């Protein structure tokens, strides 16, 4: 029997798995580490990197995703090919993924949810 939280719990698992995969990839140069930050009470997921490369500070967001209104909102995706194909391959319907980094008037042409 399905419960109302079943898709949400499944999405947590999918996102955690994807984020862990990218967090485990070593940074190419310098002493830089990746960190996963998850706020289950606010439904935000972030992958950050921080450290030093050639006396230069490295810090920033790699991915920021939010689960809002029954959809996965991708606010920022700094992965080369993006994570949308991975989400779809894991069973998340395209109409449940919002590419929030695109302006609302462009989203209707992406093949994903508008909002």
N, C-alpha and C positions, 0 to 999 in steps of 0.2 A: 504494500500500500504506500503511495506517495504522500509525502507531507509537504506543507508550504515551504519549508526550509530546505528541502532536498536539492533543488537547483542551486540555491545559494551555497549550501555546504559543498556541493560538487565544484562550483566555481572557485571556492576557496582552495580546494585541493588542486585544481588545474592551475590556478595562478601561482600558488606556492611552488608547484613543481617547475613551472616555466621560469619563475624568478630564481629558484635555486640553481637551475641549469646555468643561467647566465652569471649568477654570483660565483659559481665555481670556476668559471673561465679565468685563467690568470691574466693580469694586466701585462701588456707586452714589455713595458719599460718602467724602471723605477720601482719604488716601494709603495704600491697602490693596492688597496684592498677594496672589495665590494661588500656592501652591507644591505641586507633586506630589512625593511621596516614595514611592519604590518599592524594596522589598527583595526582589529575586528569590530570594535564597537562603533567605529566611524566608517568602516568598509573601505579603507584606503590601503594601497599596496605601493611601496616604493622600492626601487633598487638604486642605491647610491654608490659612488666610488669616492675614495678619499685617500690622500697620501702625498708623496713627493716624487717628482720626476725631474732630474737634472736641476736641482735647487729651485724648482718651480712647484708651487702648491697645486695639487689636483683635487678638485672637489666638485661634485655635481650630480644631478639626477640623470639616471640612465633610462628608467621607466617609471611612470606614475599612472596608476590605474585606480579607479573608484567604482564600486558597485553602488548604483543609484537607480531607484525606481525600476528595479527588475532588469537592469541592463548593466553591462560592463562598459564604463566610460574610460577610454584611453586618453588621458590628458597630455601625456608626453611619451614618446617612444623613440629612444635614441639607438635602438638596435638596427643594424644595417638593413635587414629585410623586414623589420617590424615583427610583432608577435601575433598579429591578427590571423595569419595562416595557421599558427600553432593552436590558437584558441578554437578555430573552426575545426581543425583536425581532431581536437580533443572533444568535440561534440557541442560547442557553443554555437547556436544558430547566428547567422550573420545579422538577423534583425534584432539581436540582443547585444550587439557590439556597436558602440558609438565612437567614432573617430573624432573626439572632442577637440583635437588640435586643428581640425579644419573649421572654417567659419560655417555657421548653420546653413547658409545658402549653397555651400559646396557639398555638404554631406549627402544631399539627395542624389548626387551623381556618383557616390562611392561604392554603392552596392551594399552598404551597411546601414544601420539605423540612423535616423536623422536626430532623434533626441529621446 
